[in-house]
Amino acid sequence: MIIAPGLDFKEASKIHTTCGLLAAQALLQRGPAGFDMPDMVDNLFFRAGRKKAQEEIAAALPALTSRSMHQKVEISGIDVKSVRQTQGIQIYFIEVAGQIIRDGQISGARVREVDEVKLLFEMWRNPRLTENGRYPLVAADYQYLLLKPTGDRRQEAGAATGLSTSVPATAQ
């Protein structure tokens, strides 16, 4: 795919970073009803990535619902870490860093939680963009590289496990 005269898709960094941004927002912005943008999740996440996202939201829903929790993400950085070619598929590894902000209620008291987060998306180039109506890159998989509480909550727990089930703890 040629994006502009003389610019190959591999060099279209704004498209790559935008797809990483959209994937992070689609995955992390959620509330008691589930993903804030379920259509975007369906269009941006592919195969194992979509299954993983659906399993994650299913596990998070009880906590989101019981605490009337709404979660948003603020992105502080996006970096294309590497590009590989495997079996004719261009694969982009895109790291997205930022913070997750959760607002909700526990026993009637308003609560706000903030966690630092860093994700690595494995995004595949979509060769049939006009046929399937998806984005130029789709997330085939992702992993949490970092998820840790900030501020006062950092002292309350040594890890994100148990603080909130709306996002899984980082792998140790």
N, C-alpha and C positions, 0 to 999 in steps of 0.2 A: 504494500500500500504506500503510495506517495502522498504525503500530506501537503506539501507546497513544492514549487519548483526547486529541485535539488535537495529536498529534505526527505530522507527515508524515515519510516515509522520508528525505527530504533533510536533516532535522534530527536523525536518529538517529545521532549521531556515534559512539556506542559500537559500533554495528554496523559502521560504516565503518572505524574504527580496528582493530577485531577482525579484520575480513576482510584488512586490510593486514598485520597481524601474522601471521595464518595463512599468507598468500601468501608472505611472507618466510621463514617457517620451512619451509614445504613446499619452496620453491625451494633454500634454502641448506643445509639439514640433509641431509647425504649421507655416503656411505662407499663402500667398495670394491664393494658390491653395487648401488650406484646411489642413488636418492633414499631417504631414511629413511621417507618417507611417500608412496609412489607413488600411492595412492588419493586422497590429499588433492591432489596435483598434478593428477590427472585431474579432480577435482571443482572445483578452484579456478581452473584455467587453461583458457582457452577459445580455440579457433581458433589464430590466429597466436601468441598467448602460450604455448599448450601446445606448439606446434611448436618455438618458440624454446627453451623449457625442455628439451625432449627432445634437441634438438641440443646444448645446453650440457652436459647430463649425459653424452651420448655422447662429446663431446670431452674431458670431465674424467675419465672412467673409467680410461684408461691410467695417469694420474698417481696417482689415488686407489688403484688396485690395486697398482701397483708400490711405492708408499710405505706401504701399509696405512693410508692416511689416512682419518681420520674428522673430519668438519667439522660444527660447530654454530654457531649464530648467537645473539648476545645483542643484544636490541633496547634502544636507549636513547631512541628517540623516534619517534613516528608523528604525521604531520600531514596532514590533508586540505587540499591546496593549492588545489583549485578543483573546481567541479561545473559540468558543461555539459550541455546538451540538444542532441543531434544526431539527426535523423531519428527522433524519438520515443524515443531511448535516453538515459537519464541516465548520464553518464560522470563518474566520480570519479577525480581524480588524487591519489594518496596516496603521500606520501614516507615512507620507512622508513629510519631511521639506526641504526647499531649497530656491532658488531664480529663478525668471523668468526674462530673459533678452530679451528685444525686441529691434530690430534695424529696422529703417525705415526712411521715409521721410515725412515731413510736409511742404507744400509749397516750395518744392525743397531743404529744409535744412535737413541735416541728424540729426536724433534724436535717442537717446538711453534711454530706460526706464528700470528700475530695480525694481521689486516688491518682497518682502518676501512672501513666500507661504507655507501653510501647508495644506495637504489633509488627509482625513481619508477614506481609501478604505475598503469596505465590500467585502471581497474576499471569494468565495466559492471553496471548494476543488472540483476538476473535477474528478468524479469517472470513467468516460469513456474516459480517456486520449488517449488511442490508437485508439478508434473508431472515435472521433470527431476532432482529430488533434489540439486541443487547448492546452493551458498551464496548468500546474498542479493546479494553482489557477486562477479563473476568477473573474473579478470585477462585482458584481451584482449591486453595487451602490457605490457612493462616495459623499463626501461633502467637501467644502472648510472650514477649521477651521480658516484660516488666509489668508488674501490677503491685503498687505499694501505696499504703495510706500516707497522707500528708498531715502536717500539723499535729494537733492533740491526739488524733487517732493513731499516729505512729507509735506513741508510747503505750497505747492500749493493747496493741497486738504486734507480735513479731513478724507476722505475715498477713497477707490479705485473706487467708482462709478463715472463714467464720465471720468476717466483718460484714460481708454482703454477698449474697449469692447471685447478684445480678450480673456479675462478671466472674468467670472462674479465676482461681488463684494461679499465679505464674508457676510454671514447672520449675522445680528445684534442681 
